[in-house]
């Protein structure tokens, strides 16, 4: 007999009256882009409607669990600004929020579903894997037609069993999805799926429905690969007499026109993207637009803060078509976010990447960051841009030849020889003094500034392309190191002419 006193007590705890969404990941080691998008959409729906965002850990598939994966989930949500209102770490009115801690609940509800005639005990001698999947010809399953007395006798005898959903043989089931509309399937195409396995643990499909109901979930966001399971979910809700939540099935995120993104194929997870030098805010903004688009006056807007996404998010903007992940587009988003950062904030995130290349503590990392900020798309681009600060590279004298600046090797040698004593005589070594020294030289020589600044910059950096010009590089290197490099340049050019 079902424990109706317990069930009624649980039903009384269910919150009602406001939107409630949940992000329910399995702790399998990393947060892939599709998972993060699901978390984001569930968060945006909850916040847009002034509702509740719940984190639930679905760990019933013990074979796939990875140690530390729950911490990865917490860290990712925190870094992305997706603060949950209820969850394992913060509690809530419908705790616990970890599926293995909810194990006793599922069997009680399954037993109630048996009494209601929408499930049955199956004692067939099948392999556990077959019992788990439900892949057998349900028409040949004799347990479906056992009387309650026969089933009770087998249970009393201690025979191992599973509990299966009783799918109607006839008719159709129609469910509604917010993106795909009404979808109807023939019940004859559905199998009597296992709800409770022999070990007493629920299958994913059953635990999912029970937990969503018990937690008062109003909107269920998941991948479109679950569309085929939705009719069975509907039949479970109907079998219990429960209200069906709004389904929001999202089309997959693709690597290209034909292949889904997959960690196995080297596609990046959220953690990979951060390690590759992308900012969390840029990743969140870009992922929001992978399968959703704003409407009305915001239709052309691409850059959104998280709060702006909350205000703009509408279910009607979710696309039925797969979205292709474009790393170059993400680079663009990242560059926009980097340029908009406060200088101090950029210096903080850039510092580890700067120190990969610039080990010399005399070089001010914040000063280097200042010349990088408007020239950086991805933080991992930084080391190769600035390695010259640590050590002057071995470069060719031909770098001094630059058509636009009207410089050549003999002319550069002459200019550096003239600038050297001027630089040596400077009593202050700042942007204003360094710039004035070079512009006055250009004026005295009757040439454009570039004819002075190009050879000075090449002498200081040994590279044709650098973040910052001669003035900034000289100031960051300091007077002593700048003069040393100009001396070396003069020696190099004298050997070349």
N, C-alpha and C positions, 0 to 999 in steps of 0.2 A: 504493500500500500504506500502511496505517495505521502510524504510528511507535509500535509497541508498547513499545519500550524506554522512550521518553519517557512514554507513557501510564502504564506500570507505575510509573515513578518518581514521577509525580504522584499516583497512587493511594496510594502508600506514605506520602505526606505528610498524608493526610486524618486529622484528629483523630477519635477515637472514644471512647466511654465516658461522655460527659456531654452534657447538653442544650446545644445551640448554636443561637442565633437570630440573625437579621440584620435590620437596617433598611437598605433599599436604595433611597433616593430618587434621583430624577432632579434635577439642579441647574437648575431652571427659574425660580428667582427668589424664591420665598417658601415658607413652610411653612404650608400650609392645615390646618385643624382635623383633617380626616380623616388626613392624613399624620402629624400629631403623635400622633394616637391610635394609629396603626400602630406608630410608634416606641415609644410608651409600653407597649403590650401586648407587643411583642417584648422590651422591657427587663424587664417584670415577669415574663414566663415564664422568662427566663434567670435572673434573680435569685431567683425563688421556688424554682427547682430547683437553685440553686447552680451555674448553668451559665455560659456565655460569651455576651456580647452583642457583635455585630459590626456595624460600619458599612461598607457597600459603596456606592460611588458609581456609579450606572448612567447613563453619559453617552454611550451609543452613538447616541442620537438627537441628532446634532450640530446639527440645525436648530433645536432648542428650547432650547439651552443659553443661559444668561444669565450674563454676567460677574459674579463676586462671589457667585454663588448657593451655591457650596460653603462659603464663609465663613458665609453665613446658616445653613446646616445645622449647622455646628460651633457657632455662637453659640447657636442654639436648643437644641440638645441640652445644651450646657453650662449655660445659664440654667435649664433644666428639671431639672437634676440627673441626666440620663440618660447617665452616663459609659460609653463603649464600651471594651471590652477589646482589640479588634483593629480596625484601620481604616487608611486612607491615612496619617493623621498619626502613628499609634503603631506601625504595622507589625503583624507577627504571623506565624504559621507557614505561612499559605496566601496570602501576598502574591503579586502586588499586589492592592489592594482597589478599584481603579478599572477599570471595564470596558474602556475604550479601551486600557489598558495590558496587557490580557489577550487582545488580538486574536488572537495566534498560537494560543492554546489552542483556540479554538472550531473552527477548521477541522480541526485534528488529530482532535478528538473527532467531528466530523461525518463525516470520512473513515472513521473506525473504525465509525461507525453504518452507513455505506454497505456496508462489508464484512460487517457483521452482518445485512444484508438489510432494515434498517428505515429506510433513506433511499436516495435516488437522485439522480444528476446530471440536471438538466433544462436542455436547450439550446434550448428553445422560444424563438422570437423574439417576446418579449412586452415591453410597456412596463415600465420599471423599477418604476413604482408598482404595476402589476398583479403583477409578480413578488414585490414586497415583501409584498403583502397575501395572496397565495395564492388570490385570489378568481377561480377559473376552474373549469371542469368537469373534475375530475381524471380522469374516465372517458375523456375525449377526449385526454388528454395522452400522446402516443406515447413520451415519454422514460421513463415508468414501466416500460415493458416492454423497454427496451434491455438487451442482454446486457452483462456486464462488459467484454467485448472491444470492443463497439461504443462504449460510454461511454469506454473508455480511448483509443480512436482519436480520438474527438472532442476529448478533453482534450489529446492530443498535438498535435492540429492547432491548438490555441490558441483553440478556439471559446469564447465567453463562456457562462457557465452559473451557475445557482444550485444549491443542494442542498436538496431537499425531503424532508420526512418521508413515509415510506411508511405510510399509514393502512390497516389491513385493510379490505377491502370488506365483509366479512361480520361477523356477531356484534355483541357489545356490549362496552363498557368501563365498569367500575364503579370509582368512587373513593370514599373515605371522607373526610368533613369532620367536625371535632370539634363543630361546631355544627349542621350540617344533616344529619348522618348519611350513609348510603350513597346515592349518586346514580348511576344507570345511564343511559347514552346509547347509541343505535344508532351503530355505527361509520359507517354509510352517511351520517350527518348531518355527519360531520367532513371537513374538506378537507386535502389534502396541503400543509400550511403550509410556507413557505420557512424554512429554518434558517440558511443562509448566503447572503447576497446577492451580486450580481455584483461588488461592490467588495470582497468578502472579509470584510465586517463581518457579525456575526451579527444576526438579528432578536432583539427583546426576549425572545420566548418561548423561544428556544433558549439564549441567553446566561444567562438566569435559571436554567434547569434545570442547565446545566453548572456554573455558579458555585455554586449551592446544594449540588450534589454534591461539588465539589472543596473546598468550605469546611466540609463535614461538617455542614451545617444539618439539625437534627432537627425543627424546627417552623417552618413557613412561614406568616406572618401577612400577609394581604392583603385588599383589598376584595372584596365579593361579586360585583363586576362581572367578576372573573376566574374565577368558577365555570364559565363556558362553555368556558374554555380548559383547565381542570383535566384533562379526559379525555386531551387531547393531551399534557399534561405526564406523566400516568401512563404513556401508551404510550411516551414517550421513556425514562422510567426503566426500564420493562420491557424496551425494546429494548436498552438498555445492560446490563441485568442488575443494576441498582442498587437499593438499598433506597429505598423511597418515604418521604419525611418526613411528619409529621403536618400536615395542611392545616387552617388556621384562617381561614375566610373571614368577614369582618365586614360586617354590613349597613351601608348608607350613613348618613352624618350628614345630616339634612335641615334645610332652612330652615323648611319647614312640611310639612303632610301630603302635598303633591304635588311639591315641588321640592327637589332636592339643593342643598346649599350650594355656592356657586360664587363665585370671586373676580370673575368677569366680571359677576355680578349684585350686586356690592357687599358680599358676605358677608366677614366679617373673617378675615384670616390670623392666625397667632400674633403676628406683628410688629404687626399692627393692634391686637390686643387689648392688648398691652403699651403701645402708644402711647395707647390709650384709658384707661389708668390701672388696668388689671387686673394683679394680682401673678402671677408665674409659678407659684407654689405653688398659688394658687387655680385657675388655668387647668388645670394638670395634674390636680388633684383632680376638677374638674368634668368634664374630658374623659374621665377614667377611667370615669365613670359613664354616658357616652354609649354604651351598648351592652354594658355589663357591670354586674352587681350582685353584691354580696357575699352569702354564704349563712350560715345558722345564726344564731348570736347576734349577728352583725354585720349582719343583713339590714336593720335600720332605720337603721344608721349612714350618715351622708353625708360627714362630715369625716374625711379620712384624710391622714396624712403619707405621703410617698413610701415610707418604710420599712414603714408599716402596710399600704399597698397591696401591697407585695411579699409580706408575710406572708399577706394575705387573698386574693390573686389565684388564681382557679381557672378553668380552661378551661370548666368546666361553667356558669360564670356569664355567659358571652358569649351575647348574645341574637341570635336570627335576625331580629328586627324592627328596622326603621329607627329611629334615635333623632333626636329633634327638638332642635335647638340653641336654647336659651331664654336670651336675653341677660339677662333679669331674674333668672333662677335663678343665673346666673354672678355677677351683682351681689351677690346674697345671699351666695354663697360668699366673694366678695371681701371683703365687710364683716366676715365672721367672721374671716378671716385678718388683716385690718387690725387689728381689735380685740385680737387675740391677740399682735401683734408687740411686741417690746421697744420702749419709747418711743424709744430712740436709733435703732433700725432704721427705725421709721416716720418719724422726723424726716429721715433720710437719703433715703428714697424720695419723701417729700412735698416736700422742699426745692425741686426744680425747678418743681413746680406752684405752690408758694407764691410763688416769685420771679416767676412770670408776672404775678401781680397786685400783689405788694408789692415795689416797686423800692427803697423807702427802706431803706438799710442800717442805719438806727437801729432798725428793727423786727427783733426776734430771731426768725428763721424757726423755730428749735426751740421757742420759746415758743408761736408760732402753731400749730405741729404738735401740741403737747400738748392744745390745746383742740379740735383737729379729729379726733383719732384715733378717739374713740368715736362720731363723727358723720359718718364718711365711708364711703361704699359703693364709690366709684370715684374714683381720684386726679384725674381730669379734672373732678370736681365742685368741686375745691378753689378755683380762682381766683375764681369768682363768689361763693363764700361769704365771702371775706375781702378783697375789693377795697376795703372801707371803711377798712382799716388805712392804705392809701396815701393815700387822699383821701376826705374826707367827702362822700358823695353829696348831691345836691340833693333834699331830702325834704320831704314835706308835714307841716305841723303836726298834721294829723289822726292821725298815727302815735302821738301821745301819748295818744290816747283808747283805753283798753283796759278793757273791762268787767270781766274777771276780776281785774285789778289795782286796779280802782276808781279809775282815773285819767282825767282830762280835761285840756283845754288850760289852763284857769286854775289848776287844782290842780298840774299839772306845773310851770308857771311858778313858782308859790310854792315848791314843793319844791326846784327847782334853785337858786333864789335863796338858800334856807337852806343847801343843801349846799355852795355855792361857797366861802364863807369857811371852812367846816370842812375842805374839801379843801385849800384854800390853806394852812391852818395845820398840815397833817400834816408831820412831820419825817422820816418814812419812808414810802416808797411801795411797799408790798408787799401781798399778798393779805390778810394779817391786819389791817393798819392800815386798808386801804380798806373791808373788810367791817365792821370795828368802827365806823367812822365812819357808815356807812349804817344799821346795825342800831340804834345808839344814837339816831340821828335818828328812826327809826321808833318806837322806844320812847318818846322824848320827845314825839312828836306823837300817840302813842296810835293808830298805824295799823300795818298789816301791812308786813313788809319790802318786799313787791312794790310798794307805793305809792311807795316811795323808789327802788327799783332800776329799775323800768320807765322812768321819765323819764330817769334817768341813762344807762341803756343806749341809749335812742333818741338822746340827745344825743351820745353817743360814737360810735355806729355809723351812725345815720341809716337803719336797717333794722329791720323788725319781727322778722325771723328771723336769728339770728346763732349761730355756734358760740361757746360760752362766754357767760357772763353779764357784768353790769356790772363785777364785781370783776376778772375775768381781762382783759377788754378794756381797762379803765383801767390796769391794771398793765403790759400789753404796750405800750400807746400811750405810757406815761410821763406824769409829772405835768404837765409843761409843755403837751403836746399835749392832754391830757385837759381841763385848765382852759381852753385856747383854745376847744375845742369846746363846752364848757358855756357859755362867754360867748356864742358864736354861737347856741346854742340859746335862751338867754334873749332875745336880740335878736329871733329868729324868733317866739318865743311872744308877746313884747310887741307885735309887729306884728299878731299874729293875734287878740288879745283886744280 
